[in-house]
Amino acid sequence: MSASRKGIILAVLQLAIVASLAAKYTIDRARFPRVWARTAVYDPNLPIRGRYLSVQLRVDADLVYENSELPMGINFFQRDIYLHAENGRLVASPAPTPTGLRVTRWKTRTGEIVTALSEPVDFFLPEHAVDPSWRKAGEELWIEVTVPKKGPPRPIRLAVKKGDTFTPLEIR
């Protein structure tokens, strides 16, 4: 077998792998629920990985915390959770078996108690896109995600919420 023939076979195999992954995600988007979740952005650029937003997803928690009065600035890690969509919200519930997903709960300077996924979700951006994490006062960045039965949520698109107005972003 010639080298060019081996190269063509390898290229076809790699293309089949990429196409099967794209098909899996397309089927998952149609099959699993999709919800919008408020984000906390903290890492908009890493040279090794390219342009992306690394966001923590805020979740509604059906979790029982031993101490509901959190001291200022203290983080509490909860046991393994599973995610599900409920009434258009991303909800974290205690998992009966290990899942690898965890939440962090903290109190902000304003006294608001925030519950978010411990592991970030990455949303990749085109090279010349404007960084959507920079928001004006009163604006919040939200992300639409697919919620699979197992594993972390998968990002789909971003939106900005200002007051009651919710505007999906066209990122190009």
Sequence and secondary structure as in RCSB ss.txt:
>XXXX:A:sequence
MSASRKGIILAVLQLAIVASLAAKYTIDRARFPRVWARTAVYDPNLPIRGRYLSVQLRVDADLVYENSELPMGIN
FFQRDIYLHAENGRLVASPAPTPTGLRVTRWKTRTGEIVTALSEPVDFFLPEHAVDPSWRKAGEELWIEVTVPKK
GPPRPIRLAVKKGDTFTPLEIR
>XXXX:A:secstr
  HHHHHHHHHHHHHHHHHHHHHHHHHHHHHS EEEEEEEE   EETTTEEEEEEEEB EE    S SS  TT  
EE   EEEEEETTEEEEEE SS  S  EEEEE TTS EEEEESS EEEE  TT   TT   TTEEEEEEEE  SS
SS EEEEEEEEETTEEEE    
